[in-house]
């Protein structure tokens, strides 16, 4: 189930990720070129910060959870939504932390485990809802039987 969703999301957002990756790759090349040409220490530190942010963006594209709707780094429309921005920044922070601890490869495994937990929770919630529905149906059956007995009694007594 999770693998099927991953496959669908991967094919659905393939081009968006491709365009984002190309934009980030061009920006990285541009900053690296500027970094090689610059002479002042202050400009170098600014460019290194910019390069680091671009590397985070690049890893965001590569290691974005495959089972979630991809939130583009450079959206053409609707990118100003606060909910989307916060979700994008949340995932960027996770990736940034993984970069700092040199643990990027385990991100996909971590995201898969989280999705499996969510699926199990949904299944358990569905089972508990089914149990509640069954209890309600049994209670309603008892009420219906009592009503039938009552009407049967009223029909013959009166």
C-alpha positions as CSV (number, residue, x, y, z in Angstrom):
1,X,0.0,0.0,0.0
2,X,2.7,2.5,1.0
3,X,4.9,1.4,-1.9
4,X,2.1,2.0,-4.4
5,X,1.5,5.5,-3.0
6,X,5.3,6.2,-3.3
7,X,5.2,5.1,-6.9
8,X,2.2,7.3,-7.7
9,X,3.7,10.3,-6.0
10,X,7.1,9.8,-7.6
11,X,5.6,9.8,-11.1
12,X,3.2,12.6,-10.3
13,X,5.9,15.1,-9.1
14,X,8.8,13.9,-11.3
15,X,8.8,17.0,-13.6
16,X,8.3,19.5,-10.8
17,X,11.2,18.0,-8.9
18,X,13.2,18.0,-12.2
19,X,12.6,21.7,-12.7
20,X,13.4,22.5,-9.1
21,X,16.6,20.5,-9.3
22,X,17.8,22.2,-12.5
23,X,17.1,25.7,-11.0
24,X,19.1,24.8,-7.8
25,X,21.9,23.2,-9.8
26,X,22.3,26.4,-11.9
27,X,22.2,28.5,-8.8
28,X,24.9,26.3,-7.2
29,X,27.1,26.7,-10.2
30,X,26.6,30.4,-10.3
31,X,27.5,30.8,-6.6
32,X,30.5,28.5,-6.9
33,X,31.8,30.6,-9.8
34,X,31.3,33.8,-7.8
35,X,33.0,32.2,-4.8
36,X,36.1,31.3,-7.0
37,X,36.2,34.9,-8.3
38,X,35.7,36.8,-5.1
39,X,38.6,38.1,-3.1
40,X,37.2,39.6,0.1
41,X,36.6,37.6,3.2
42,X,33.1,39.1,3.8
43,X,31.8,38.2,0.3
44,X,33.2,34.7,0.6
45,X,31.4,34.1,3.9
46,X,28.1,35.4,2.4
47,X,28.5,33.2,-0.7
48,X,29.4,30.2,1.5
49,X,26.2,30.7,3.4
50,X,24.2,31.0,0.2
51,X,25.9,27.9,-1.1
52,X,25.0,26.0,2.0
53,X,21.4,27.0,1.7
54,X,21.4,25.9,-1.9
55,X,22.9,22.5,-0.9
56,X,20.0,22.2,1.6
57,X,17.6,22.9,-1.2
58,X,19.3,20.3,-3.4
59,X,19.0,17.7,-0.7
60,X,15.4,18.8,0.0
61,X,14.7,17.8,-3.6
62,X,16.6,14.5,-3.5
63,X,15.4,13.3,0.0
64,X,11.9,14.7,0.1
65,X,9.6,11.9,1.4
66,X,8.4,10.0,-1.6
67,X,4.9,9.3,-0.1
68,X,4.0,13.0,0.5
69,X,2.8,15.6,-1.9
70,X,5.9,17.4,-3.1
71,X,6.0,21.1,-2.1
72,X,8.0,22.9,-4.8
73,X,10.8,25.2,-3.7
74,X,10.0,27.5,-6.6
75,X,6.2,27.3,-7.0
76,X,4.6,29.0,-9.9
77,X,1.3,29.7,-8.0
78,X,0.0,29.1,-4.6
79,X,3.4,29.1,-3.0
80,X,2.6,31.9,-0.6
81,X,0.2,29.8,1.5
82,X,1.5,29.9,5.1
83,X,0.6,26.2,5.7
84,X,2.7,25.1,2.7
85,X,5.6,27.4,3.7
86,X,5.6,26.0,7.3
87,X,5.5,22.4,6.0
88,X,8.3,23.1,3.5
89,X,10.4,24.7,6.2
90,X,9.7,21.8,8.6
91,X,11.0,19.3,6.0
92,X,14.0,21.6,5.2
93,X,14.9,21.6,8.9
94,X,14.8,17.8,9.1
95,X,17.0,17.6,6.1
96,X,19.4,20.3,7.5
97,X,19.7,18.3,10.7
98,X,20.5,15.1,8.7
99,X,23.1,17.0,6.7
100,X,24.8,18.2,9.9
101,X,24.9,14.7,11.3
102,X,25.9,13.1,8.0
103,X,22.8,11.0,8.1
104,X,21.0,11.8,4.8
105,X,20.8,8.1,3.7
106,X,18.6,7.1,6.6
107,X,16.0,9.8,5.9
108,X,14.1,7.7,3.4
109,X,14.0,4.8,5.9
110,X,12.9,7.1,8.6
111,X,10.1,8.6,6.4
112,X,9.0,5.1,5.4
113,X,8.8,4.0,9.1
114,X,6.7,7.1,9.9
115,X,4.3,6.3,7.1
116,X,4.0,2.7,8.2
117,X,3.2,3.9,11.8
118,X,0.5,6.2,10.4
119,X,-1.0,3.4,8.4
120,X,-1.1,1.1,11.4
121,X,-2.7,3.9,13.5
122,X,-5.4,4.4,10.8
123,X,-6.1,0.7,10.7
124,X,-6.4,0.6,14.5
125,X,-8.7,3.6,14.4
126,X,-10.8,1.9,11.7
127,X,-11.0,-1.3,13.8
128,X,-12.1,0.7,16.9
129,X,-14.7,2.5,14.8
130,X,-16.0,-0.8,13.5
131,X,-16.2,-2.1,17.0
132,X,-18.2,1.0,18.1
133,X,-20.4,0.6,15.1
134,X,-21.0,-3.1,15.9
135,X,-21.9,-2.2,19.5
136,X,-24.3,0.5,18.2
137,X,-25.9,-1.9,15.8
138,X,-26.3,-4.6,18.5
139,X,-27.9,-2.0,20.8
140,X,-30.2,-0.9,18.0
141,X,-31.1,-4.5,17.2
142,X,-32.1,-4.9,20.8
143,X,-34.3,-1.8,20.6
144,X,-35.9,-2.9,17.4
145,X,-36.7,-6.4,18.8
146,X,-38.2,-4.7,21.9
147,X,-40.3,-2.4,19.7
148,X,-41.5,-5.4,17.6
149,X,-42.5,-7.3,20.7
150,X,-44.3,-4.2,22.1
151,X,-46.2,-3.7,18.8
152,X,-47.0,-7.4,18.6
153,X,-48.3,-7.3,22.2
154,X,-50.3,-4.1,21.6
155,X,-51.8,-5.6,18.3
156,X,-53.2,-8.7,20.0
157,X,-54.2,-7.2,23.3
158,X,-56.1,-4.3,21.9
